[in-house]
Amino acid sequence: MGWWVIWSEEHRRWWGPGRSGYVDQLEQAGRYSEAEARRIEKEANIPMDAPEFNEVAMPDPVPAFQRARVNPYDDARFTPRPCDRCGKTYRGPAVYCSLACAQADA
């Protein structure tokens, strides 16, 4: 079983362990099962209208033994880029600019 992490686009920080707020560093982020991460993502994004979203769940991109050496803000995934589906420019760790674009390709 792989662990998942959750990025908060609204707070521009990672979800902390046990839903306990937000942290700046990926290595400090909470690790969740895929089911729990998807549940959190779904609950957090319900009130949002497309193409906006608050949270995005993703597989933990860093192996446990490397977590202490990673700074997520140096990661190329945070460079502004176009959405894979609609072309809108956004900044974040997901490949889509919104939950609506992600669900449309699912």
Sequence and secondary structure as in RCSB ss.txt:
>XXXX:A:sequence
MGWWVIWSEEHRRWWGPGRSGYVDQLEQAGRYSEAEARRIEKEANIPMDAPEFNEVAMPDPVPAFQRARVNPYDD
ARFTPRPCDRCGKTYRGPAVYCSLACAQADA
>XXXX:A:secstr
   EEEEETTTTEEE GGG  EESSGGGS  B HHHHHHHHHHHHTT  TT  SEEEEE  S GGGGGG  GGGS
GGGS EE TTT  EE SSSSSSSHHHHHHH 
